[in-house]
Amino acid sequence: MPRFFFILLVFLSQPTLAAEPAFVHCYDFGCKSQKEIRFNAEQWQAIGAIFDHSATDAMAEKFAIRKAIALMEQFAGDTVGTSLDKAGNYPGYDLPKQQDCIDESTNTYQYLSALENLNWLKWHRVAPKKRRINWFISHWTAVIAENSTNQLFAVDSWYRDNGQPPYIQKLEDWQDKDDFPQIYNPD
């Protein structure tokens, strides 16, 4: 009988998702095409495992965010067919279901919002998406704010192929189109 209670206690102590978030996955440039998706329990467990060993500081959580967004992109890509999405707009322009910065920033914003709503973010909160305009060229990114400093950071997956960790950079540096610093993007 005690073994049963131990197993029950272990089962009940596992994080549960009362209402698994649904996403409207955008693709085909400018969210021309959209598909509602949901991750299954096994996928959520894999994402949650990234945050299981609570990040000890904001930097560690940024690394966890990068890993989680990459994994969420892989899951969504396999479901919707955007798994062949190439970085930027032009390398994969002739491939189906490619994504521009509007698609990427919208999807990343939703993923970050889900992580926040599940209370998996301790050192950051989700901020509104931001846009920069340089010489008539517009570019969008998802944004997080560091809780202790209110510093805003771009979380930009447009520069990477599907399923690769997005780049993170201080928002003002992103606005200036500075190079992505190695400190936040070690791989």
VODO-196559 format. One record per residue (C-alpha): residue number from 1; residue in three letters; x, y, z. Coordinates in nm, 4 decimals, decimal comma. Example, Ala and Ser with C-alpha at 12.3 -4.5 7.8 and 13.67 -1.06 7.14 Angstrom:
2
+------+------+----------+----------+----------+
: resi : resn :       xx :       yy :       zz :
+------+------+----------+----------+----------+
:    1 :  ala :   1,2300 :  -0,4500 :   0,7800 :
:    2 :  ser :   1,3670 :  -0,1060 :   0,7140 :
+------+------+----------+----------+----------+
This chain:
187
+------+------+----------+----------+----------+
: resi : resn :       xx :       yy :       zz :
+------+------+----------+----------+----------+
:    1 :  met :   0,0000 :   0,0000 :   0,0000 :
:    2 :  pro :   0,2773 :   0,2561 :   0,0779 :
:    3 :  arg :   0,4229 :   0,1983 :  -0,2722 :
:    4 :  phe :   0,0884 :   0,2981 :  -0,4245 :
:    5 :  phe :   0,0880 :   0,6261 :  -0,2319 :
:    6 :  phe :   0,4480 :   0,6941 :  -0,3370 :
:    7 :  ile :   0,3583 :   0,6414 :  -0,7034 :
:    8 :  leu :   0,0482 :   0,8580 :  -0,6613 :
:    9 :  leu :   0,2562 :   1,1310 :  -0,4951 :
:   10 :  val :   0,5122 :   1,1234 :  -0,7789 :
:   11 :  phe :   0,2339 :   1,1393 :  -1,0376 :
:   12 :  leu :   0,0594 :   1,4293 :  -0,8636 :
:   13 :  ser :   0,3828 :   1,6228 :  -0,8225 :
:   14 :  gln :   0,4419 :   1,6338 :  -1,1987 :
:   15 :  pro :   0,3616 :   1,9709 :  -1,3563 :
:   16 :  thr :   0,0276 :   1,9624 :  -1,5301 :
:   17 :  leu :  -0,1226 :   2,1856 :  -1,7888 :
:   18 :  ala :  -0,4753 :   2,2719 :  -1,6913 :
:   19 :  ala :  -0,5428 :   2,4189 :  -2,0323 :
:   20 :  glu :  -0,2816 :   2,3388 :  -2,2899 :
:   21 :  pro :  -0,2226 :   2,6509 :  -2,4956 :
:   22 :  ala :  -0,3228 :   2,6571 :  -2,8596 :
:   23 :  phe :  -0,1246 :   2,8552 :  -3,1139 :
:   24 :  val :  -0,2144 :   3,0102 :  -3,4442 :
:   25 :  his :   0,0988 :   2,9196 :  -3,6381 :
:   26 :  cys :   0,1771 :   3,1760 :  -3,9083 :
:   27 :  tyr :   0,3598 :   3,1085 :  -4,2350 :
:   28 :  asp :   0,3695 :   3,2021 :  -4,6050 :
:   29 :  phe :   0,4970 :   3,5566 :  -4,5433 :
:   30 :  gly :   0,2926 :   3,8047 :  -4,3434 :
:   31 :  cys :   0,0753 :   3,5367 :  -4,1795 :
:   32 :  lys :  -0,1018 :   3,4774 :  -4,5119 :
:   33 :  ser :  -0,1521 :   3,1187 :  -4,3989 :
:   34 :  gln :  -0,2368 :   3,0141 :  -4,0461 :
:   35 :  lys :  -0,3036 :   2,6861 :  -3,8737 :
:   36 :  glu :  -0,4128 :   2,6294 :  -3,5163 :
:   37 :  ile :  -0,1874 :   2,3807 :  -3,3426 :
:   38 :  arg :  -0,1539 :   2,2278 :  -2,9980 :
:   39 :  phe :   0,1433 :   2,0481 :  -2,8548 :
:   40 :  asn :   0,0708 :   1,7124 :  -2,6949 :
:   41 :  ala :   0,1510 :   1,6246 :  -2,3334 :
:   42 :  glu :   0,4801 :   1,4588 :  -2,4276 :
:   43 :  gln :   0,5916 :   1,7688 :  -2,6178 :
:   44 :  trp :   0,4978 :   1,9964 :  -2,3252 :
:   45 :  gln :   0,6909 :   1,7663 :  -2,0942 :
:   46 :  ala :   1,0013 :   1,8027 :  -2,3139 :
:   47 :  ile :   0,9637 :   2,1819 :  -2,3173 :
:   48 :  gly :   0,9018 :   2,1933 :  -1,9431 :
:   49 :  ala :   1,2109 :   1,9815 :  -1,8770 :
:   50 :  ile :   1,4207 :   2,2700 :  -2,0094 :
:   51 :  phe :   1,2897 :   2,4796 :  -1,7191 :
:   52 :  asp :   1,2854 :   2,1984 :  -1,4569 :
:   53 :  his :   1,6191 :   2,2938 :  -1,3076 :
:   54 :  ser :   1,5156 :   2,6471 :  -1,2272 :
:   55 :  ala :   1,7482 :   2,8956 :  -1,3867 :
:   56 :  thr :   1,9685 :   3,0499 :  -1,1225 :
:   57 :  asp :   1,9830 :   3,3858 :  -1,2965 :
:   58 :  ala :   1,8537 :   3,5808 :  -1,5948 :
:   59 :  met :   2,1371 :   3,4686 :  -1,8211 :
:   60 :  ala :   2,0659 :   3,0997 :  -1,7588 :
:   61 :  glu :   1,6995 :   3,1625 :  -1,8300 :
:   62 :  lys :   1,7862 :   3,3316 :  -2,1601 :
:   63 :  phe :   1,9696 :   3,0130 :  -2,2608 :
:   64 :  ala :   1,6649 :   2,8075 :  -2,1564 :
:   65 :  ile :   1,4378 :   3,0364 :  -2,3589 :
:   66 :  arg :   1,6548 :   2,9858 :  -2,6673 :
:   67 :  lys :   1,6380 :   2,6056 :  -2,6273 :
:   68 :  ala :   1,2621 :   2,6083 :  -2,5643 :
:   69 :  ile :   1,1825 :   2,8282 :  -2,8646 :
:   70 :  ala :   1,3981 :   2,6053 :  -3,0873 :
:   71 :  leu :   1,2162 :   2,2944 :  -2,9646 :
:   72 :  met :   0,8747 :   2,4579 :  -3,0033 :
:   73 :  glu :   0,9657 :   2,5555 :  -3,3605 :
:   74 :  gln :   1,0627 :   2,1938 :  -3,4315 :
:   75 :  phe :   0,7326 :   2,0644 :  -3,2958 :
:   76 :  ala :   0,5311 :   2,3249 :  -3,4886 :
:   77 :  gly :   0,7361 :   2,2691 :  -3,8031 :
:   78 :  asp :   0,6682 :   1,8958 :  -3,7950 :
:   79 :  thr :   0,2948 :   1,9587 :  -3,7455 :
:   80 :  val :   0,2409 :   2,2376 :  -3,9984 :
:   81 :  gly :   0,5131 :   2,1637 :  -4,2503 :
:   82 :  thr :   0,7375 :   2,4634 :  -4,1808 :
:   83 :  ser :   1,0272 :   2,2418 :  -4,0747 :
:   84 :  leu :   1,2209 :   2,3349 :  -4,3909 :
:   85 :  asp :   1,1957 :   2,7085 :  -4,3199 :
:   86 :  lys :   1,5240 :   2,8810 :  -4,4024 :
:   87 :  ala :   1,6711 :   3,1802 :  -4,2247 :
:   88 :  gly :   1,5754 :   3,5174 :  -4,3690 :
:   89 :  asn :   1,3367 :   3,5684 :  -4,6582 :
:   90 :  tyr :   1,5292 :   3,4772 :  -4,9704 :
:   91 :  pro :   1,7196 :   3,1500 :  -4,9143 :
:   92 :  gly :   1,3980 :   2,9465 :  -4,8997 :
:   93 :  tyr :   1,1715 :   3,1710 :  -5,1013 :
:   94 :  asp :   1,0932 :   2,8940 :  -5,3511 :
:   95 :  leu :   1,0152 :   2,6392 :  -5,0769 :
:   96 :  pro :   0,6587 :   2,5978 :  -4,9474 :
:   97 :  lys :   0,5524 :   2,7271 :  -4,6068 :
:   98 :  gln :   0,8401 :   2,9682 :  -4,5523 :
:   99 :  gln :   0,8248 :   3,2363 :  -4,2863 :
:  100 :  asp :   0,9192 :   3,6017 :  -4,2833 :
:  101 :  cys :   0,9862 :   3,8147 :  -3,9762 :
:  102 :  ile :   0,6142 :   3,8806 :  -3,9241 :
:  103 :  asp :   0,5453 :   3,5058 :  -3,9096 :
:  104 :  glu :   0,8515 :   3,4332 :  -3,6959 :
:  105 :  ser :   0,7935 :   3,7139 :  -3,4453 :
:  106 :  thr :   0,4244 :   3,6267 :  -3,4114 :
:  107 :  asn :   0,4980 :   3,2579 :  -3,3497 :
:  108 :  thr :   0,7821 :   3,3353 :  -3,1072 :
:  109 :  tyr :   0,5647 :   3,5839 :  -2,9184 :
:  110 :  gln :   0,2999 :   3,3136 :  -2,8745 :
:  111 :  tyr :   0,5574 :   3,0601 :  -2,7551 :
:  112 :  leu :   0,7018 :   3,3075 :  -2,5050 :
:  113 :  ser :   0,3523 :   3,3955 :  -2,3835 :
:  114 :  ala :   0,2783 :   3,0266 :  -2,3248 :
:  115 :  leu :   0,6007 :   2,9861 :  -2,1244 :
:  116 :  glu :   0,5053 :   3,2899 :  -1,9182 :
:  117 :  asn :   0,1462 :   3,1728 :  -1,8642 :
:  118 :  leu :   0,2762 :   2,8359 :  -1,7455 :
:  119 :  asn :   0,4938 :   3,0214 :  -1,4902 :
:  120 :  trp :   0,8092 :   2,8743 :  -1,6385 :
:  121 :  leu :   0,9731 :   3,2170 :  -1,6730 :
:  122 :  lys :   1,1093 :   3,3483 :  -1,3427 :
:  123 :  trp :   1,3606 :   3,6096 :  -1,4537 :
:  124 :  his :   1,1786 :   3,7561 :  -1,7552 :
:  125 :  arg :   0,8366 :   3,8609 :  -1,8759 :
:  126 :  val :   0,6999 :   3,8901 :  -2,2275 :
:  127 :  ala :   0,6842 :   4,2377 :  -2,3780 :
:  128 :  pro :   0,5057 :   4,3550 :  -2,6949 :
:  129 :  lys :   0,6662 :   4,2790 :  -3,0301 :
:  130 :  lys :   0,8865 :   4,5536 :  -3,1729 :
:  131 :  arg :   0,9610 :   4,6753 :  -3,5218 :
:  132 :  arg :   1,2607 :   4,8543 :  -3,6653 :
:  133 :  ile :   1,2714 :   5,0438 :  -3,9896 :
:  134 :  asn :   1,6042 :   5,1032 :  -4,1623 :
:  135 :  trp :   1,6049 :   5,2578 :  -4,5063 :
:  136 :  phe :   1,2433 :   5,1599 :  -4,5764 :
:  137 :  ile :   1,3047 :   4,8007 :  -4,4664 :
:  138 :  ser :   1,0851 :   4,6896 :  -4,1794 :
:  139 :  his :   1,1718 :   4,4008 :  -3,9451 :
:  140 :  trp :   0,9804 :   4,2573 :  -3,6461 :
:  141 :  thr :   1,0915 :   4,0648 :  -3,3378 :
:  142 :  ala :   0,9467 :   3,9138 :  -3,0224 :
:  143 :  val :   1,0663 :   4,0799 :  -2,7011 :
:  144 :  ile :   1,1292 :   3,9836 :  -2,3393 :
:  145 :  ala :   1,1986 :   4,2139 :  -2,0450 :
:  146 :  glu :   1,4405 :   4,1205 :  -1,7698 :
:  147 :  asn :   1,2475 :   4,1533 :  -1,4439 :
:  148 :  ser :   1,5244 :   4,2972 :  -1,2268 :
:  149 :  thr :   1,6456 :   4,5622 :  -1,4723 :
:  150 :  asn :   1,3508 :   4,6139 :  -1,7112 :
:  151 :  gln :   1,6070 :   4,5770 :  -1,9920 :
:  152 :  leu :   1,4308 :   4,4739 :  -2,3126 :
:  153 :  phe :   1,5772 :   4,1959 :  -2,5285 :
:  154 :  ala :   1,4921 :   4,0966 :  -2,8846 :
:  155 :  val :   1,4254 :   3,7242 :  -2,9317 :
:  156 :  asp :   1,4686 :   3,6952 :  -3,3064 :
:  157 :  ser :   1,4239 :   3,3579 :  -3,4764 :
:  158 :  trp :   1,4045 :   3,5000 :  -3,8314 :
:  159 :  tyr :   1,7826 :   3,4898 :  -3,8707 :
:  160 :  arg :   1,7966 :   3,1134 :  -3,8103 :
:  161 :  asp :   1,6618 :   2,8050 :  -3,9867 :
:  162 :  asn :   1,3597 :   2,6343 :  -3,8302 :
:  163 :  gly :   1,4396 :   2,4661 :  -3,5000 :
:  164 :  gln :   1,7635 :   2,6514 :  -3,4317 :
:  165 :  pro :   1,7847 :   2,8687 :  -3,1204 :
:  166 :  pro :   1,6802 :   3,2279 :  -3,1858 :
:  167 :  tyr :   1,9221 :   3,5117 :  -3,1338 :
:  168 :  ile :   1,8861 :   3,7213 :  -2,8192 :
:  169 :  gln :   2,0161 :   4,0747 :  -2,8022 :
:  170 :  lys :   1,9502 :   4,3958 :  -2,6097 :
:  171 :  leu :   1,6656 :   4,5652 :  -2,7918 :
:  172 :  glu :   1,8515 :   4,8922 :  -2,8501 :
:  173 :  asp :   2,1382 :   4,6987 :  -3,0129 :
:  174 :  trp :   1,8867 :   4,5070 :  -3,2251 :
:  175 :  gln :   1,7306 :   4,8403 :  -3,3285 :
:  176 :  asp :   2,0775 :   4,9561 :  -3,4404 :
:  177 :  lys :   2,1352 :   4,6264 :  -3,6296 :
:  178 :  asp :   2,4451 :   4,5470 :  -3,4229 :
:  179 :  asp :   2,5936 :   4,1990 :  -3,4464 :
:  180 :  phe :   2,4392 :   3,9405 :  -3,2155 :
:  181 :  pro :   2,6694 :   3,9085 :  -2,9131 :
:  182 :  gln :   2,8275 :   3,5740 :  -2,8302 :
:  183 :  ile :   2,7456 :   3,6180 :  -2,4602 :
:  184 :  tyr :   2,3733 :   3,5564 :  -2,5261 :
:  185 :  asn :   2,4208 :   3,3328 :  -2,8286 :
:  186 :  pro :   2,7034 :   3,0892 :  -2,7571 :
:  187 :  asp :   2,6243 :   2,8444 :  -3,0390 :
+------+------+----------+----------+----------+
